[in-house]
Amino acid sequence: MSRRGEDRQRTGTRRTDAGRADAGRSDGPPRFLVDGMLARLARWLRAAGFDAQYADGTDPRTQVVQAMRADRIVVTRNRRFPRAPGARQIVLESKTLEHQMVELLRHFPGLNPLASPFSRCTGCNEPVAPSEPPTPAPAGIEGPFTRCPGCGRYYWRGSHYDRMHAKLVRVARVLEESRVREAAGDPPPITRDEFDEFLREALVLLGLSWRGYRRVRWGFRTRLRNRLRELGLLRLRDYMVLVRKNPVERERLGAQLAVTISRFFRDRGFWFRFADDLFPVLELLANGGPVRVWSLGCASGEEPYTLRIVWRESGRREEALSVVATDLRPVCLERAARRLYPESAVHNVPAVLRSRYLHERNGTFLLDEEIARGVQFERFDWRSEKGWPVGDFHWVLARNGIFTYDDEPHALAKLARIERALVPGGYLWIGGNERLPGAAQARWTKVAPSLYRK
C-alpha cells in the first residue's frame, strides 16, 4: 500500500471512530480495539463484519485512552494489560484463531459472525460499499464488487472468499453449540479472573498456600467445571456458597485440588546416593527388623516403586523393606494398582533399569509385578487430623505436597504429626524446592539437601 493509501486509511479510521461514538454502547453492536499481538483476529473480526480497530505498535496505555474515547472494548491476550476506571477489556486465553473468535463472541449473546460477513475492509476497518469493477477488471471475474472508501481496496467473491466464509461458518456453528449447551444448564467456561478469585478464597478456607498453587492452578479449572456440571451450578461464586456451608463439599474440594503430577526417579541423583549413604543407617535404625517407609502423597505409585527398584538394585533383601504408600485420590491408587505408565512418567529412569523393570506396551510401560508386590497402598487424607500413625516409620517421604501447598500454620501441624509417626532418630525427605516451616527447623537436623533427621 502506498503512503497516500496509509494516510487515507488512518484518516478513514479516525472518521469512523468519531462518527460512531455510540456504536459500542449497550444499545448497539460492540466495537473493538484489538491489541497488537492479535493482528489475525482483527482481520477476521472485520471479515465477519465487526468494527475492529487494530492497535499495531501503539503503547498499551495509549490504547486504553483511545478505546475509552471511542467507546471501544480492548481485546488482548496480555493479562498485564493496563486497566482504567470505566474501560472495558476482554482478555482472551485461547491460542488458535477460531477458538479466539468463539471465546470473544461468547461475551455477546446476540452476536452472529454470519450476520453481515465481508461488509468491512479487512485492511483498514472501513465499511465497504458496492462498486463498479476496477480498471482494468480482473480476468475471469464478473463480480459483484465492493470497494473500501478508506484505502481503495476492491473485493469480490472467489476461492479466497469461499475459504474465509467456510471458517466463519465453523466459528458460528461452534458458538451456537456452546450457547445451546449453556441455555440447557451447562456451565460456561471459567475465566482466569473468575478462577483466581475463587481459588484465593478457597485456599484460605482449606489452609492451602496461593504461592504453592500459583504455577499449577490452571489445570484445576476443568475439574471444577465438571463439578459445577454435576451439581447443576453455573458459576464458581455459587459453588463457593455451597463449599462454605457444607463440610462434605469442602472436603471434596480439597480432593479436587490435590496435585497428582509425579514421575519415576524424581530428583534422580538423590536416589543413588541413598543406596550407599542412607540405607545402611536405616538398617541400623531398624535393628534387624524391616526398614519401614511411608510415602505420604504417593500419587500413582511412582515414588514408592522407585524406592523398591533402588532397594533391589542395592542388593538388599526384598523382605528387609516395608513400604506403605498413601494418597487421597482413589483414581491415583487405581492407577498405581494397574502399574501402567506413560512415557512422560518414566523418562527419568536409567535405560538399563527401564529395560529391566518397565515393559513397553503400545507406547505405555508396565511395571514389573515383583516390584509392585512390595508396596502396600492405602487411601489417606493428610489434610485430616485423624488416622495419623504414631511411632511406626523409620523414613517418611513427604515431597512436593505438604510443604509446597499448605500454608505455614497447617504445614506446622502436619509436620508435628509426621514427627509422631517417626521412630526416634527417624528421617524425613522433602522436595528439593521445599523448606521446613521456620518455627520447626530447630527440632530437625539437616543431614543432606532436603533430608532431615528427627
PETA-V129277 format. One line per field, one symbol per residue. ss: DSSP state (~ for helix, > for strand, _ for the rest). A space follows every 10 residues. Layout:
ss->???
This chain:
ss->__~~~~~~~~ ~~~~~~~~~_ __________ >>>>>~~~~~ ~~~~~~~___ >>>>>____~ ~~~~~~~~~_ __>>>>____ _______>>> >_____~~~~ ~~~~~_____ _________> ______>>>> >_________ ____>>>>__ ___>>>__~~ ~~~~~~~~~~ ~~~~~~~~~~ ~~~_______ _~~~~~~~~~ ~~~~~~_>_~ ~~~___~~~~ ~~~~~~~~~~ ~____~~~~~ ~~~~~_~~~~ ~~~~~~____ _______~~~ ~~~~~~~_~~ ~~~~~~____ >>>>>>____ _~~~~~~~~~ ~~~____~~~ >>>>>>>__~ ~~~~~~~~_> >>~~~~____ ~~~~~~~>>> >__>>>>_~~ ~~__>>>>>_ __________ __>>>>>___ _~~~~>_~~~ ~~~~~~~~~~ ~>>>>>>>>_ _______~~~ ~~~_>>>>__ >>>_
